[in-house]
């Protein structure tokens, strides 16, 4: 019935500093948030990482390029990392205790197949707060000896709402788990149970404009509902 695409391929960030501070009280932000309504792979994305007792915001390139990679093209294949196999993949396993991060989002897009159409849907929090995707990052040096920091979004099995649309979804951390995920003094095995699907009742999903199919389209109307919310029967 469905043609499953790679998950997660697009998301949005429409937030203020106060929005971020509401979810992450310990955050230190020096500049305004770079908002975008249609974030695609290779874009610069807002990421949180732990630095001692503090949590800071940085911008990483979306699509993980391992430090040992010969060129950047591998990043196009590593925009996501499956939670279930993190310990089995060399590119991810070595990052689990040193390079954990959080990717900030207001919501993400997925495409629902109906008849002969694939209808883009926007999935966001019911309470309008920010989503905090669990992620990993790494540092890669290009041919000019420039350090490029890149990140990947960790995905998991879908909850009942997302199962209507796709067979994967990003790991959305509970606000109480943010500090745990970013604290690299905590071994990954102690917090791996946090990598689970968020409850469906915390989310809403509704159709949006087909314009989001074009990664160059980046207007606020990407988030405007074009029909009724999806409902779990």
Secondary structure, DSSP 8 states (H G I E B T S, - for coil): ------S--EEEE---HHHHHHH-TTEE--S----EEEE-TTSEEEEEEEETTEEEEEEEEES---TT-SSGGGGGG-SEEEGGGGGG-HHHHTTTTT-EEEEEESEEEEEEEETTEEEEEEEEETT---EEEEEEEEEEE-TT--EEEEEEEEEE---TTGGGT-S-EE-B--GGGHHHHH-TTS-HHHHGGG-S---GGGEEEEE--GGGGSTT---GGGGS--S-B----
